Amino acid sequence: MGKYFSDFITLDRKDSKLGPQRGINKTYYKKILNNIPIPITLWELKGEDFLLVYSNKAAEEIIEPKLYLGIKLRKALPGEYKNIFFHKSSNDENNTSAQIMIDKNLLLIFHNELKGNLIDQNPNQKQQIYKKEILKTILEQSPVSIMITDIQGNIEYINPKFVEITGYAPNEVIGKNPRILKTGNKSSEEYKKLWDTILSGNVWKGEFINKRKNGELYYESAVISPIKDLNGVIINFIAINEDITKLKETNNELRISEKFAAIGKLAAYVSHEIKTPLTSIKLNVDLLEKDKSINADSKRLIYFMQMEVKHLTNLLKNILQFSNQSDLSFLDINLHKKIENIKEFLEPLLKEKGVTLFNRTSDHNIFGDAQQLQSLFIHLIENSIESMNTGGEIEISSELKGNQCYIYVKDNGCGVNCVENIFEPFVTTKSTGTGLGLPIVKNIIDKHHGSIKLVTSKQGETLFEIILPSREGEDWKNY
């Protein structure tokens, strides 16, 4: 420790023989010490007294009388002088500091108590120090995430809540740009508007869908404000962010349940009033398609009619399946064999689209309804296929954790749009989609007391995590 502060002081002397790297360290150390709110002074022994060789910013602002380099300890702080030369007991009520002799010539003083010659006579300065300590406590114990950046957007400070929410430690983000959290759900125009707002000195409020260190997506409500110096110049930005994922999920589930109820009423009408005439239309269109007297232009029109009939048929099928309230028949189902059967069933479609399906599930059982689970996986696989324009890969894997089976469905397609509404009925960005595939999947999983979430969604990688019950774990009876 003595060498550290000896080097620090030597750097301020003209006869210093230390290299440029030490100069960098000195500047860095000074910056750290100057940002510590406790007054710190360093003194060098000369004869029977100490001369001041360094004081941090807090000492310069707080200690009275004002300090200057070369001032004698006995003149500046007689109480401290007595503590050193007359060995006053540390239990004395007037003892104001922690004194450390670094070596026989250097004295380091931490002025901890702010008594005696310090700011007792200056209540305004004492209040400022008190405010600094309160502010520090608020930042560290805040229930919301706080991030401070420089004017270029590089992170300078994060509080513990930021670490808890994002999973990133301070050494992983300090000096980096917050774009490491981005998911791409906001356009460049939106980010430009954000920067224009805060650079003009105003406050920006909005929401982000960000990504944790583990790749998991989360919703965040954000307020970003500029920090200005005494001259009104912007020197930093502060972002106060709140994780609103659970609130969003609760609101979405409420909205979805309302739509589910509406679809249930619609299904009763559809099954009676639309299913029969649609079947009749399909039969007649198929007969027209086989009529050899029809010319090529008419056949092309018939083809489009068939596509529309097919779309309506799929929509009708999904609505009826969606509203199906029949009792489930639970039994143990071998997951690996179930995926293999589905793969064989979808083989013609996979070949047509140039998609390869990898079944990397483990050979263990899940507890559920065989027909419903088959529908679940078919919808997920078809959803992945539709996200690929020129072929691709789908991988299904699994692992057992206690009485739950974790199933992961990953593809290298274009990603999922409207991630906040993907489980809502009739929400789709696909030209051929019905908007009911993923809602049906979630509906089936809910009936099995499981869960599903979108872990990753970006160009080239989409990952869903599904949790279903299993009776293979030791504690399955507690399910």
PyMOL commands that set and color helices and strands:
alter all, ss='L'
color gray80, all
select helices_A, chain A and resi 2-10+20-34+57-62+73-76+78-85+119-121+123-141+160-166+170-173+178-181+188-199+245-273+275-290+296-322+335-345+347-353+370-386+419-421+437-447+476-478
alter helices_A, ss='H'
color red, helices_A
select strands_A, chain A and resi 40-46+49-55+98-101+106-110+145-149+155-158+204-211+217-228+234-243+330-334+355-360+365-369+392-401+404-411+451-458+461-469
alter strands_A, ss='S'
color yellow, strands_A
deselect
rebuild
show_as cartoon
